[in-house]
Amino acid sequence: MAKAGNKKRFSFGLLLICAGWLICLDPFLCIVGIPVFISGAILVLTSEKSALLKISTIALPLVLWGAGFELVLFFMNKKTALTIIVSYPFKGQARIVYGEPGGIVPQTSENRMELLVPVNGVLIIRDRLESNLQDIQYYYTDKNGGRNKMASLKNPEDKNLKHPAVYFEGTASSASADPKTAPGLDYVYDSFYVFENDSVQKETQTEEMKHNSLTDSLVKISRQKTR
């Protein structure tokens, strides 16, 4: 009878450990899963099984949970590798508006998301971008369709690199310039400049306003597709 009770104690403890481990796969349920796991561990420890079996039964789920959690964090924090392509001789500011349901779904090649910027300089995509400067590569297509890598400027005043070159301006959240015509319009975009020669000139305020108006219009058209 004692052996049967000991076997049931170990088996029930193992069952609780497994249940607690499964519950803790959802971090928000750890407050429930941890007590279940501890209860199972106590039953296993007070059973008459060998010390090696007890330790293995408790330690293995902990190791697996830790490894799985680190793997989940790795993929959550992993940045998107981007390949941005413009048609030369495009120059000036280009914008990538992202997180728009009516935007395009970019293609992926060799584990890199490819973004083809249209001639108007505004690309609207469905995906949300989480990248960094080290994960972005810029190319321009020549008249024969060939791709040529562009230099990435850390400083827009740098004239020592081969042109055309690119300067990543940053990420911005932009409200419509005219709330009366586009009430509540707000979107997020990445902005970069393409310079075709050593003459580094950004957009004037008038050009910037025109670009804002163009982007507003294209975002509105994109959102109308989802209604």
Secondary structure, DSSP 8 states (H G I E B T S, - for coil): -HHHHHHHHHHHHHHHHHHHHHHTTSGGGHHHHHHHHHHHHHHHHTSSS-HHHHHHHHHHHHHHHHHHHHHHHHHHH----EEEEEETT--EEEEEEES-TTSB--EEETTEEEEE--TTSEEEBSS-----GGGEEEEEE-TTS-EEE-EEESSTT--SS-SSEEEEEEEEEEE-S-TTTSTT-EEEEEEEEEESSS------HHHHHHHHHHHHHHHHHHHHTT-
